[in-house]
Amino acid sequence: MFLFALIQAVALLALSPLMSGISRVIKARMQSRRGPGVLQEYRDIFKLLRRQNIAPEASGIISRIMPYVLLSSMLVVAMALPLVTLGSPFGVGGDLITVIYLFALYRFFFALAGLDSGSIFAGIGASREVTLGVLVEPILVLSLIVIALIAGSTNLGSISTSLATNPLQSPTATLLAMGACAFAVFIEMGKIPFDVAEAEQELQEGPLTEYSGPSLALVKLGLALKQVVIASLFVGVLLPFGNSDVLTISSLSLAIVLFLIKLLVVFVVASLFENSLARGRFLLTSRTTWVGFGVAALAFVFYLTGL
């Protein structure tokens, strides 16, 4: 199972630039532009890997290790997710609390690297990244905890199995928690109005101002991997239909196809929804995220009442 988990993580890593490329193509078409091809993300990463790595004098060890922390933390989460099987292929890391801490570690180093670079623009981006984390992480945590309480376990495989075998247990609480989790996933994927391409130096990619060459390639790969991992967490754990409970070639092949379809649907729907929204002020973000937290809190109330 460890080998299976490792293959799963590498597959998601290889798939990440493709999913980002599909999102870019959809965005370009909706804006009546030709835009880049779906493979442009791969070309960008390979081009950056051949460039020189330049770092400012003020940067320290945090800036140097941040790309590796981003990739390693998301790869561990990717290994633990029950994407095509009902059980977690990496049981040691397949606990909900561990996954939440790994996402927090990702955001902590991403923001800290912006401050470590000594750049004013990177510092602004880091402060806004932390602010966004404070606003969105309670939604994600509370919604997943409600699902875990309903399933009776914090193990991702047990949650997936419970939702697959007994989906009508506390149906109202489950649906509300899934809705709140979907809202948090949309924010974590860096979509408008929570991230704006015209203001990247201030928002999601602000901490990357001083990065270049291979380091920038690794960070971009880490950002793309996070989008795929957070979307995979939603479809693999909360929408486990099609996941296989036996390790046979036929059942795993069908499960892989269904997972890829679910993942593609999430990215397409997120891209369509993103490009239907207007740009908003970052200072007003809290007014939107409170709605998601309210839905998650309401799900917890319905769980307590047994609905």
Backbone bond lengths (Angstrom), bond angles and torsions (degrees), N, CA, C in turn:
res aa  C-N    CA-C-N  psi(-1)  N-CA   C-N-CA  omega(-1)  CA-C   N-CA-C  phi
1 M - - - 1.461 - - 1.527 111.93 -
2 F 1.347 116.36 -31.23 1.461 118.23 177.99 1.528 110.62 -64.43
3 L 1.334 116.18 -40.87 1.465 119.91 177.42 1.519 110.46 -63.92
4 F 1.324 117.00 -39.96 1.467 121.39 177.10 1.529 110.62 -62.31
5 A 1.341 116.94 -42.08 1.462 121.42 178.29 1.515 111.08 -63.90
6 L 1.324 117.02 -39.15 1.459 120.87 179.52 1.527 111.19 -66.27
7 I 1.335 116.44 -42.82 1.471 120.87 177.22 1.523 110.15 -62.52
8 Q 1.326 116.94 -40.21 1.456 121.89 179.12 1.523 111.35 -61.41
9 A 1.332 117.19 -43.47 1.459 121.11 179.92 1.531 111.47 -65.82
10 V 1.332 116.55 -43.20 1.471 120.36 179.14 1.527 110.36 -64.56
11 A 1.329 116.80 -38.41 1.468 120.46 178.69 1.531 111.14 -63.38
12 L 1.330 117.40 -42.97 1.463 119.98 177.33 1.525 111.03 -64.88
13 L 1.332 117.17 -37.98 1.459 120.60 177.67 1.524 110.98 -62.32
14 A 1.330 116.80 -43.14 1.463 120.58 179.06 1.522 111.88 -69.01
15 L 1.324 116.84 -28.12 1.462 121.89 -177.32 1.531 112.61 -83.01
16 S 1.318 117.41 -20.00 1.466 121.71 -172.96 1.527 113.86 -58.40
17 P 1.350 120.26 -50.78 1.471 118.89 178.96 1.523 113.51 -60.87
18 L 1.329 117.19 -31.73 1.462 120.32 178.78 1.524 110.89 -65.51
19 M 1.331 117.25 -43.88 1.459 120.60 178.77 1.533 111.36 -63.88
20 S 1.337 116.34 -39.56 1.468 119.55 176.27 1.517 110.68 -64.89
21 G 1.338 116.67 -38.22 1.461 120.17 177.94 1.515 112.46 -65.20
22 I 1.321 117.47 -38.00 1.471 120.79 176.98 1.521 110.43 -63.91
23 S 1.328 116.81 -40.97 1.465 120.43 177.99 1.523 110.95 -62.69
24 R 1.334 117.07 -41.05 1.466 120.62 179.31 1.524 111.43 -65.55
25 V 1.322 116.98 -38.60 1.469 120.19 179.57 1.526 110.74 -65.88
26 I 1.333 116.74 -43.49 1.463 120.35 178.96 1.529 110.59 -62.21
27 K 1.319 115.96 -42.62 1.460 120.21 179.64 1.517 111.07 -62.60
28 A 1.333 116.95 -42.88 1.467 120.50 179.67 1.524 111.39 -64.81
29 R 1.319 117.52 -42.26 1.464 120.42 -179.67 1.527 111.35 -65.34
30 M 1.334 117.36 -39.29 1.464 120.01 -179.90 1.525 111.71 -70.53
31 Q 1.325 117.48 -20.85 1.460 121.62 176.61 1.518 112.25 -99.10
32 S 1.330 116.06 15.19 1.469 122.84 178.24 1.526 111.99 59.21
33 R 1.327 116.19 37.68 1.457 121.81 175.71 1.517 109.33 -117.76
34 R 1.316 115.23 157.05 1.464 119.13 176.28 1.519 109.75 -74.50
35 G 1.313 117.00 -48.00 1.457 121.61 175.61 1.520 113.23 70.76
36 P 1.318 116.64 178.02 1.475 121.13 178.81 1.521 111.28 -78.18
37 G 1.315 115.93 167.75 1.454 120.91 176.87 1.518 111.67 -79.30
38 V 1.315 116.59 171.59 1.461 120.62 -177.58 1.528 111.69 -68.53
39 L 1.332 117.64 -18.71 1.467 120.97 -178.76 1.526 112.45 -97.63
40 Q 1.329 117.83 7.97 1.458 120.60 -177.09 1.526 112.12 -63.17
41 E 1.324 117.59 -34.25 1.461 120.54 179.66 1.528 111.07 -61.64
42 Y 1.339 117.12 -39.47 1.461 120.18 177.14 1.524 110.36 -63.82
43 R 1.329 116.92 -43.06 1.461 120.02 -179.73 1.522 111.31 -64.05
44 D 1.329 116.70 -39.80 1.469 120.36 178.77 1.529 111.25 -62.97
45 I 1.322 116.20 -43.57 1.473 119.98 -178.28 1.529 110.91 -66.09
46 F 1.338 117.20 -44.66 1.464 119.82 179.41 1.529 111.41 -65.61
47 K 1.329 116.83 -34.49 1.471 120.08 177.63 1.527 110.69 -66.11
48 L 1.334 116.86 -43.19 1.461 120.26 179.84 1.529 111.79 -66.65
49 L 1.328 117.43 -33.32 1.464 120.71 179.65 1.528 112.29 -64.54
50 R 1.350 116.57 -22.95 1.467 120.40 179.81 1.527 112.65 -91.86
51 R 1.351 116.83 -5.45 1.459 120.25 -178.50 1.528 111.43 -88.04
52 Q 1.338 114.10 168.77 1.456 120.07 178.68 1.520 110.41 -78.23
53 N 1.305 115.96 141.77 1.456 121.61 178.86 1.530 109.11 -91.77
54 I 1.333 117.00 114.34 1.463 122.48 -177.32 1.523 108.62 -118.48
55 A 1.316 116.64 131.72 1.465 121.94 -179.76 1.522 109.05 -129.05
56 P 1.327 118.14 143.90 1.471 120.88 178.11 1.523 111.84 -67.36
57 E 1.328 116.31 155.33 1.466 120.44 -178.53 1.529 111.90 -63.60
58 A 1.326 116.78 -30.42 1.466 120.30 -176.59 1.516 113.08 -74.83
59 S 1.324 117.17 -14.80 1.464 119.74 -176.52 1.523 110.61 -73.84
60 G 1.340 114.94 150.60 1.460 121.05 -179.28 1.502 112.20 -120.25
61 I 1.319 115.72 -155.77 1.456 121.03 -175.41 1.531 112.06 -69.10
62 I 1.343 117.50 -27.70 1.470 120.09 179.70 1.517 110.67 -62.54
63 S 1.332 116.23 -42.33 1.467 119.88 179.44 1.520 111.45 -64.22
64 R 1.325 116.87 -34.20 1.468 120.14 -177.38 1.531 112.46 -76.03
65 I 1.323 117.05 -36.25 1.474 118.36 -176.07 1.520 112.60 -91.69
66 M 1.347 117.68 -11.90 1.462 119.75 -176.12 1.528 113.62 -56.31
67 P 1.355 120.92 -45.82 1.474 119.06 179.59 1.523 113.14 -57.87
68 Y 1.321 117.24 -36.54 1.457 120.52 -178.76 1.537 111.30 -74.44
69 V 1.342 116.84 -34.22 1.464 119.90 176.62 1.524 109.82 -65.78
70 L 1.342 116.97 -42.21 1.460 120.87 179.00 1.516 111.19 -59.00
71 L 1.328 116.18 -50.17 1.459 119.82 -177.85 1.529 111.74 -66.48
72 S 1.322 117.02 -45.72 1.464 119.76 -176.20 1.521 112.29 -65.64
73 S 1.328 117.71 -40.60 1.468 120.18 -179.63 1.521 111.03 -64.97
74 M 1.342 117.40 -43.10 1.459 119.84 179.77 1.527 112.09 -71.86
75 L 1.330 117.50 -30.59 1.465 119.82 176.90 1.525 111.16 -67.49
76 V 1.335 116.71 -36.97 1.464 119.58 177.00 1.520 110.51 -64.89
77 V 1.337 117.08 -42.92 1.462 120.43 176.88 1.530 110.18 -62.28
78 A 1.344 116.36 -42.21 1.465 120.13 179.64 1.523 111.43 -61.88
79 M 1.327 117.01 -34.21 1.463 120.42 178.00 1.527 111.90 -68.81
80 A 1.320 117.00 -30.12 1.465 121.44 -173.33 1.523 113.83 -87.67
81 L 1.323 118.46 -16.93 1.467 120.40 -174.28 1.523 111.96 -74.29
82 P 1.336 117.58 135.39 1.471 120.99 174.45 1.529 110.33 -82.02
83 L 1.317 116.81 82.30 1.461 121.01 -173.03 1.524 112.73 -84.43
84 V 1.317 116.83 -44.29 1.467 120.31 -179.01 1.524 111.42 -119.41
85 T 1.314 117.03 -7.29 1.460 121.97 175.81 1.519 109.16 -119.06
86 L 1.333 116.61 155.87 1.462 119.81 178.55 1.529 111.81 -73.46
87 G 1.320 117.09 -30.08 1.451 120.87 177.44 1.515 111.10 -94.23
88 S 1.326 116.81 156.38 1.456 121.25 177.52 1.522 109.33 -74.30
89 P 1.340 118.60 127.90 1.473 120.08 -179.81 1.522 113.23 -72.03
90 F 1.338 117.25 -15.09 1.466 121.50 179.15 1.516 107.65 -126.57
91 G 1.328 114.84 79.91 1.455 121.21 -170.51 1.510 114.82 -57.88
92 V 1.347 118.12 -32.60 1.458 120.79 -178.44 1.525 111.14 -63.23
93 G 1.320 116.79 -39.53 1.462 120.34 -179.21 1.511 113.68 -99.41
94 G 1.338 117.33 5.61 1.453 120.48 -175.18 1.507 115.07 -88.04
95 D 1.322 117.54 28.15 1.458 121.26 177.48 1.522 109.33 -99.48
96 L 1.324 116.44 142.21 1.458 121.62 -177.44 1.522 111.92 -60.06
97 I 1.325 117.74 -40.49 1.458 121.20 -179.54 1.524 110.52 -63.82
98 T 1.337 116.45 -40.97 1.468 120.45 177.87 1.516 111.21 -62.31
99 V 1.327 117.19 -43.41 1.462 121.53 -179.86 1.529 110.48 -63.46
100 I 1.318 117.68 -42.31 1.464 120.86 178.83 1.525 111.07 -61.73
101 Y 1.332 116.90 -41.82 1.459 120.76 178.72 1.527 111.65 -66.54
102 L 1.319 117.59 -34.69 1.460 120.43 178.64 1.531 110.60 -67.99
103 F 1.333 117.44 -39.25 1.461 119.91 174.84 1.529 110.89 -64.46
104 A 1.331 117.15 -38.62 1.464 120.69 177.59 1.524 110.89 -66.41
105 L 1.337 116.91 -38.94 1.462 120.87 176.78 1.518 111.10 -62.41
106 Y 1.325 116.94 -40.75 1.462 122.51 177.02 1.531 110.51 -57.88
107 R 1.325 116.48 -51.45 1.460 120.12 -177.85 1.527 111.60 -67.03
108 F 1.330 117.62 -37.32 1.463 121.27 -178.79 1.529 110.92 -61.62
109 F 1.324 117.69 -49.61 1.461 120.44 -178.98 1.523 111.48 -70.21
110 F 1.339 117.64 -33.85 1.467 120.79 178.77 1.523 110.49 -63.11
111 A 1.331 116.77 -44.21 1.464 120.55 179.38 1.518 111.21 -73.46
112 L 1.332 117.02 -39.96 1.465 120.29 -177.63 1.525 111.16 -65.92
113 A 1.320 118.07 -33.37 1.460 120.99 178.23 1.526 111.51 -65.59
114 G 1.343 116.79 -33.31 1.463 119.63 176.05 1.517 111.97 -64.45
115 L 1.322 116.88 -40.27 1.464 121.03 177.02 1.522 111.04 -70.62
116 D 1.327 117.05 -35.42 1.459 121.53 -176.75 1.527 112.07 -69.21
117 S 1.332 117.84 -25.22 1.463 120.38 -177.64 1.517 112.98 -70.86
118 G 1.333 117.99 -21.72 1.454 121.67 -179.54 1.518 113.96 82.47
119 S 1.339 118.01 3.94 1.464 121.58 -179.79 1.527 110.26 -87.11
120 I 1.336 116.13 138.78 1.468 120.09 179.03 1.525 110.34 -65.75
121 F 1.352 116.48 -43.73 1.463 119.72 -179.56 1.529 110.89 -63.83
122 A 1.341 116.57 -41.27 1.453 120.00 178.69 1.525 110.97 -65.19
123 G 1.337 116.65 -36.66 1.463 120.07 177.50 1.513 112.47 -64.38
124 I 1.345 116.71 -39.38 1.463 120.19 176.96 1.524 110.18 -63.86
125 G 1.332 115.85 -45.04 1.458 119.33 178.52 1.514 112.05 -62.42
126 A 1.335 116.96 -37.30 1.460 120.58 179.36 1.524 111.23 -65.94
127 S 1.331 116.59 -43.22 1.469 119.61 179.96 1.519 111.07 -64.46
128 R 1.314 117.39 -37.73 1.466 119.78 179.54 1.521 111.22 -73.82
129 E 1.324 117.38 -31.43 1.462 120.44 175.82 1.526 110.33 -64.84
130 V 1.325 116.83 -42.07 1.459 120.53 178.11 1.527 110.47 -65.69
131 T 1.332 116.13 -41.53 1.469 119.90 178.42 1.518 111.21 -60.45
132 L 1.323 115.78 -43.99 1.464 119.58 179.41 1.524 110.89 -64.90
133 G 1.334 116.67 -35.84 1.453 120.11 177.10 1.519 112.22 -63.59
134 V 1.334 115.91 -41.15 1.468 120.19 177.98 1.520 110.85 -62.68
135 L 1.325 116.99 -32.15 1.462 120.81 -176.92 1.529 112.85 -82.26
136 V 1.337 117.03 -34.98 1.462 118.83 -171.78 1.525 113.17 -98.93
137 E 1.313 118.29 -31.07 1.459 119.54 -175.92 1.532 113.62 -63.04
138 P 1.350 120.01 -38.17 1.478 117.71 175.27 1.527 113.49 -60.03
139 I 1.336 117.04 -33.47 1.468 119.69 177.79 1.521 110.10 -65.26
140 L 1.321 116.09 -48.45 1.458 120.64 -178.52 1.518 111.19 -63.72
141 V 1.332 116.51 -44.54 1.464 120.50 -177.45 1.523 111.09 -65.66
142 L 1.334 117.50 -47.90 1.462 120.41 -177.02 1.518 111.65 -65.36
143 S 1.327 117.69 -41.58 1.466 120.11 179.83 1.528 111.11 -64.46
144 L 1.332 117.12 -41.35 1.461 119.89 178.99 1.527 111.98 -70.28
145 I 1.331 116.95 -34.01 1.467 119.89 177.49 1.526 110.94 -66.02
146 V 1.326 116.81 -38.13 1.465 119.87 176.76 1.526 110.13 -61.75
147 I 1.337 116.66 -44.60 1.462 120.21 177.48 1.526 110.49 -61.54
148 A 1.354 116.00 -40.72 1.464 119.85 179.69 1.529 111.31 -65.49
149 L 1.329 117.65 -38.49 1.460 120.88 177.75 1.527 111.21 -64.68
150 I 1.320 116.01 -39.42 1.461 119.97 178.18 1.530 110.65 -65.65
151 A 1.340 115.80 -41.34 1.465 120.21 -179.89 1.521 112.26 -76.04
152 G 1.329 117.06 -20.71 1.459 120.40 -179.72 1.508 114.33 81.46
153 S 1.323 117.74 17.72 1.461 121.41 -179.22 1.520 109.73 -161.33
154 T 1.328 116.27 151.36 1.467 120.91 174.62 1.518 111.82 -96.46
155 N 1.312 118.00 1.02 1.458 121.08 176.55 1.521 109.87 -75.11
156 L 1.323 116.91 129.99 1.463 120.51 -175.86 1.529 111.67 -62.67
157 G 1.325 116.78 -37.17 1.457 119.65 177.96 1.514 112.29 -65.56
158 S 1.327 117.06 -39.85 1.470 120.61 178.27 1.520 111.05 -66.87
159 I 1.347 116.99 -38.79 1.464 120.54 177.68 1.519 110.22 -63.52
160 S 1.328 115.90 -45.56 1.470 120.48 179.30 1.523 111.09 -61.45
161 T 1.322 117.00 -43.74 1.468 121.19 179.63 1.520 111.44 -64.41
162 S 1.347 116.56 -41.06 1.458 120.86 179.99 1.525 111.55 -63.65
163 L 1.335 117.00 -43.63 1.464 119.78 179.95 1.525 111.94 -69.56
164 A 1.325 116.52 -29.08 1.464 119.78 179.94 1.519 111.86 -77.12
165 T 1.333 117.45 -37.06 1.462 121.15 -175.78 1.523 113.67 -93.13
166 N 1.334 117.12 -27.54 1.461 120.57 -177.89 1.527 110.16 -139.11
167 P 1.340 117.57 67.75 1.466 120.13 -174.82 1.526 114.27 -72.59
168 L 1.335 118.23 -14.52 1.465 120.88 -176.29 1.522 112.90 -93.04
169 Q 1.319 117.84 8.55 1.457 120.63 176.87 1.533 109.36 -76.12
170 S 1.335 116.93 119.12 1.483 122.65 -174.65 1.526 110.12 48.97
171 P 1.338 118.00 63.01 1.475 120.64 -172.48 1.520 113.87 -62.73
172 T 1.344 117.96 -40.07 1.469 120.22 -178.50 1.526 111.08 -65.40
173 A 1.332 116.07 -46.31 1.460 120.29 178.66 1.523 110.97 -63.20
174 T 1.316 116.54 -39.09 1.467 120.41 -179.50 1.519 111.21 -64.89
175 L 1.327 117.00 -46.23 1.466 120.50 -179.01 1.529 111.64 -64.70
176 L 1.336 116.67 -41.66 1.467 119.11 178.58 1.524 110.94 -65.78
177 A 1.322 117.21 -41.46 1.462 120.42 178.53 1.527 111.11 -64.47
178 M 1.318 117.05 -39.34 1.464 120.23 177.67 1.521 111.03 -66.30
179 G 1.337 117.38 -37.87 1.459 120.32 176.78 1.517 112.38 -64.35
180 A 1.345 117.03 -42.82 1.459 120.98 177.82 1.522 110.84 -65.85
181 C 1.327 116.78 -39.15 1.460 120.67 178.43 1.530 110.89 -65.51
182 A 1.325 116.75 -40.01 1.466 120.36 177.46 1.529 110.69 -62.32
183 F 1.322 117.29 -38.68 1.468 121.86 177.37 1.533 110.11 -63.00
184 A 1.340 116.97 -44.17 1.464 120.90 178.89 1.529 111.27 -66.23
185 V 1.323 117.28 -37.95 1.459 121.42 177.98 1.526 110.19 -63.17
186 F 1.319 117.27 -40.65 1.464 121.38 178.44 1.527 110.60 -60.72
187 I 1.330 117.31 -41.35 1.461 120.96 179.05 1.523 110.47 -68.03
188 E 1.341 116.54 -44.50 1.459 120.30 -178.28 1.525 112.26 -65.59
189 M 1.323 117.75 -22.41 1.461 120.77 177.32 1.523 112.05 -77.51
190 G 1.347 116.98 -3.37 1.459 120.63 175.99 1.510 114.01 72.81
191 K 1.312 117.15 48.93 1.454 121.75 -177.52 1.535 110.84 -103.95
192 I 1.331 114.91 158.70 1.466 121.21 175.10 1.521 108.78 -62.24
193 P 1.348 119.68 140.71 1.468 128.59 4.73 1.519 114.05 -91.33
194 F 1.339 118.18 11.56 1.455 120.72 -177.32 1.517 112.23 -85.91
195 D 1.309 117.42 -12.47 1.459 122.58 171.09 1.518 107.43 -149.67
196 V 1.324 117.21 136.04 1.460 121.85 -174.87 1.521 108.54 -125.46
197 A 1.328 116.25 128.43 1.459 120.27 -178.05 1.527 112.27 -60.53
198 E 1.335 116.82 -31.59 1.461 120.51 -178.96 1.529 111.89 -77.32
199 A 1.321 118.44 -7.30 1.465 121.28 -178.13 1.527 111.00 -131.41
200 E 1.343 116.37 38.07 1.458 119.82 -176.50 1.531 112.09 -61.97
201 Q 1.335 117.72 -30.74 1.461 119.30 -178.59 1.525 111.96 -69.30
202 E 1.317 117.07 -15.82 1.457 120.33 -179.71 1.525 112.35 -104.75
203 L 1.339 117.15 -26.68 1.452 119.68 -172.42 1.527 111.62 -108.06
204 Q 1.307 118.76 -124.00 1.466 121.11 -165.91 1.525 113.46 -59.27
205 E 1.328 118.91 -39.27 1.457 120.16 -176.30 1.522 112.55 -100.03
206 G 1.310 117.53 15.05 1.451 120.65 177.82 1.522 113.82 -57.52
207 P 1.342 119.35 -45.80 1.467 120.01 178.69 1.520 114.42 -62.61
208 L 1.334 118.69 -9.22 1.463 121.27 -177.86 1.519 112.69 -93.12
209 T 1.336 117.92 8.76 1.458 121.62 -174.48 1.523 112.24 -55.56
210 E 1.318 118.08 -40.70 1.462 121.83 -174.49 1.528 113.27 -96.92
211 Y 1.314 118.11 10.27 1.464 120.42 -179.58 1.515 111.07 -93.85
212 S 1.321 115.62 149.26 1.462 121.18 178.85 1.515 109.27 -155.58
213 G 1.323 115.82 169.27 1.450 121.59 173.97 1.516 114.78 59.74
214 P 1.333 117.14 -143.01 1.474 121.12 -177.61 1.525 113.45 -59.62
215 S 1.339 117.51 -34.88 1.471 119.61 179.08 1.522 110.96 -62.99
216 L 1.330 116.53 -42.94 1.464 120.46 178.33 1.521 110.61 -66.06
217 A 1.338 116.72 -36.83 1.470 120.06 177.84 1.524 110.85 -62.42
218 L 1.335 116.89 -43.18 1.460 120.38 -179.84 1.525 111.48 -66.67
219 V 1.349 116.63 -38.20 1.463 119.40 179.56 1.521 110.34 -67.53
220 K 1.331 117.15 -43.18 1.466 120.11 177.87 1.526 110.83 -61.92
221 L 1.322 115.82 -38.04 1.460 119.07 176.80 1.524 110.37 -66.82
222 G 1.339 116.42 -36.78 1.460 119.94 176.80 1.512 112.86 -66.40
223 L 1.337 117.38 -38.88 1.461 121.04 177.69 1.530 111.06 -65.78
224 A 1.340 115.91 -42.88 1.467 119.53 177.92 1.523 110.69 -65.28
225 L 1.343 116.40 -38.52 1.455 119.98 179.10 1.523 111.42 -65.46
226 K 1.331 117.19 -37.36 1.460 119.53 178.66 1.526 110.66 -62.80
227 Q 1.341 117.64 -41.27 1.460 120.21 178.17 1.525 111.04 -59.53
228 V 1.334 116.27 -43.98 1.462 120.09 -179.17 1.522 110.73 -69.06
229 V 1.327 117.41 -39.99 1.463 121.03 -178.17 1.523 111.02 -66.42
230 I 1.337 117.63 -44.59 1.465 119.96 -178.25 1.531 110.22 -67.38
231 A 1.345 116.84 -35.93 1.465 119.70 175.89 1.526 110.69 -69.84
232 S 1.332 116.94 -37.33 1.463 121.22 177.89 1.520 111.22 -67.26
233 L 1.324 116.66 -34.85 1.464 120.15 175.55 1.517 110.74 -59.27
234 F 1.319 116.72 -40.55 1.463 120.86 -178.78 1.529 111.35 -69.41
235 V 1.335 117.18 -49.19 1.467 119.76 -175.37 1.520 111.83 -77.45
236 G 1.343 117.32 -30.30 1.452 119.67 -177.04 1.511 113.87 -80.15
237 V 1.343 116.53 -37.76 1.457 120.91 -176.30 1.523 111.95 -94.61
238 L 1.325 117.35 -45.01 1.459 120.95 -174.97 1.523 113.53 -91.47
239 L 1.321 117.76 -19.29 1.473 121.75 176.57 1.528 108.61 -125.51
240 P 1.333 117.22 66.81 1.473 120.03 -171.49 1.520 115.42 -82.94
241 F 1.344 118.34 11.30 1.464 118.16 -179.35 1.536 108.88 -64.39
242 G 1.310 115.10 134.67 1.467 120.85 -177.21 1.508 113.70 95.74
243 N 1.343 118.17 -14.22 1.460 120.35 177.71 1.527 110.26 -67.24
244 S 1.321 116.09 140.68 1.457 121.35 -175.24 1.525 111.09 -89.39
245 D 1.330 116.19 141.12 1.465 121.01 175.36 1.516 112.38 -101.91
246 V 1.344 116.21 -0.89 1.467 121.35 176.46 1.528 108.43 -130.25
247 L 1.330 116.70 146.67 1.457 121.60 -177.46 1.523 110.46 -95.16
248 T 1.347 115.26 70.86 1.457 120.61 173.96 1.523 108.90 -113.90
249 I 1.305 116.31 156.41 1.474 120.24 -175.49 1.518 111.20 -62.03
250 S 1.320 118.05 -42.74 1.465 120.87 -177.35 1.524 111.69 -66.67
251 S 1.345 116.41 -46.19 1.462 119.27 -178.58 1.519 111.44 -68.57
252 L 1.325 117.73 -39.11 1.468 120.54 178.77 1.526 111.18 -67.48
253 S 1.329 116.85 -37.34 1.477 120.00 178.98 1.521 110.59 -63.31
254 L 1.333 116.40 -44.44 1.457 120.17 177.98 1.522 110.92 -64.54
255 A 1.326 117.17 -40.63 1.459 121.37 179.91 1.529 111.25 -64.78
256 I 1.329 116.82 -38.09 1.472 120.66 179.00 1.519 110.42 -65.65
257 V 1.327 116.39 -43.38 1.475 120.02 179.21 1.529 110.49 -62.53
258 L 1.328 116.81 -45.05 1.465 120.24 179.98 1.529 111.27 -64.76
259 F 1.326 117.10 -38.53 1.468 119.39 177.87 1.523 111.36 -63.60
260 L 1.330 117.19 -43.77 1.461 120.12 179.66 1.526 110.99 -63.12
261 I 1.328 116.99 -37.50 1.468 120.28 177.83 1.525 110.19 -65.63
262 K 1.337 117.56 -44.96 1.468 121.25 179.34 1.528 110.98 -62.75
263 L 1.331 115.92 -42.21 1.470 119.66 179.78 1.518 110.87 -64.78
264 L 1.319 117.41 -42.28 1.461 121.30 178.81 1.522 110.77 -63.73
265 V 1.327 117.18 -40.46 1.466 120.89 178.94 1.524 110.55 -62.26
266 V 1.334 117.20 -41.81 1.468 120.52 178.92 1.519 110.90 -60.99
267 F 1.324 118.16 -44.93 1.461 121.18 -179.16 1.524 111.64 -68.24
268 V 1.326 116.81 -38.92 1.469 119.57 179.46 1.526 110.43 -67.23
269 V 1.334 117.52 -46.22 1.464 120.93 179.93 1.523 110.53 -63.48
270 A 1.338 117.41 -42.96 1.465 120.71 178.39 1.520 111.29 -62.03
271 S 1.332 117.04 -40.27 1.473 120.67 179.78 1.519 111.23 -68.30
272 L 1.329 116.95 -41.85 1.463 119.96 178.34 1.525 111.26 -64.65
273 F 1.329 116.36 -42.01 1.454 120.67 179.57 1.531 110.75 -67.73
274 E 1.330 116.28 -39.79 1.460 120.49 -179.44 1.525 111.60 -60.98
275 N 1.321 116.06 -45.70 1.454 120.30 -175.48 1.526 112.86 -82.07
276 S 1.324 116.89 4.39 1.459 121.31 172.62 1.526 111.60 -100.54
277 L 1.341 116.75 -2.45 1.457 122.16 -178.32 1.518 111.04 -102.71
278 A 1.302 115.49 153.19 1.461 120.91 176.59 1.520 109.89 -90.07
279 R 1.312 116.00 156.90 1.457 120.81 177.35 1.519 109.56 -67.72
280 G 1.326 116.44 136.71 1.457 121.09 -179.48 1.514 111.91 -120.43
281 R 1.312 117.13 164.75 1.459 122.11 176.84 1.516 109.90 -77.03
282 F 1.325 115.79 137.34 1.460 119.71 -177.54 1.528 111.27 -63.22
283 L 1.335 117.68 -34.26 1.456 120.96 -177.88 1.523 112.24 -66.45
284 L 1.330 116.97 -16.79 1.462 120.78 179.09 1.535 111.95 -95.79
285 T 1.326 116.54 4.52 1.463 120.26 -177.47 1.521 111.75 -60.75
286 S 1.332 116.49 -37.48 1.467 120.01 -176.58 1.524 111.86 -61.24
287 R 1.325 118.01 -30.52 1.460 120.28 179.23 1.525 111.41 -66.92
288 T 1.339 115.77 -27.72 1.462 119.49 178.70 1.521 111.81 -83.97
289 T 1.332 116.08 -42.04 1.462 119.14 -177.06 1.521 112.60 -68.33
290 W 1.334 117.72 -25.99 1.462 119.53 177.85 1.519 111.43 -63.99
291 V 1.326 116.18 -27.34 1.467 119.34 176.80 1.531 109.90 -64.81
292 G 1.339 116.31 -45.39 1.455 120.16 178.36 1.517 112.47 -62.71
293 F 1.341 116.43 -40.62 1.458 119.36 178.63 1.527 110.82 -66.75
294 G 1.328 116.70 -36.14 1.464 120.27 177.31 1.515 111.79 -63.44
295 V 1.337 116.94 -39.81 1.467 120.47 177.63 1.527 110.39 -65.12
296 A 1.349 116.94 -41.54 1.466 120.20 178.26 1.522 111.13 -64.78
297 A 1.342 117.26 -40.26 1.466 120.51 177.78 1.526 110.81 -65.83
298 L 1.334 116.49 -37.75 1.461 120.27 177.67 1.522 110.65 -65.16
299 A 1.329 116.59 -36.48 1.467 120.20 175.96 1.519 110.69 -62.36
300 F 1.321 116.94 -39.10 1.469 120.40 178.38 1.530 110.88 -65.28
301 V 1.341 116.85 -38.80 1.460 120.85 177.94 1.523 110.51 -64.02
302 F 1.324 116.97 -43.94 1.466 120.48 178.52 1.531 111.20 -65.23
303 Y 1.343 117.43 -32.27 1.460 119.68 176.11 1.530 110.16 -65.32
304 L 1.335 117.03 -41.35 1.451 120.47 -179.52 1.533 111.54 -65.18
305 T 1.334 115.44 -31.38 1.460 119.06 -179.82 1.540 111.24 -87.70
306 G 1.330 117.29 -5.25 1.457 120.29 177.17 1.509 114.92 82.71
307 L 1.320 118.23 14.77 1.471 120.86 -178.98 1.522 111.96 -94.63
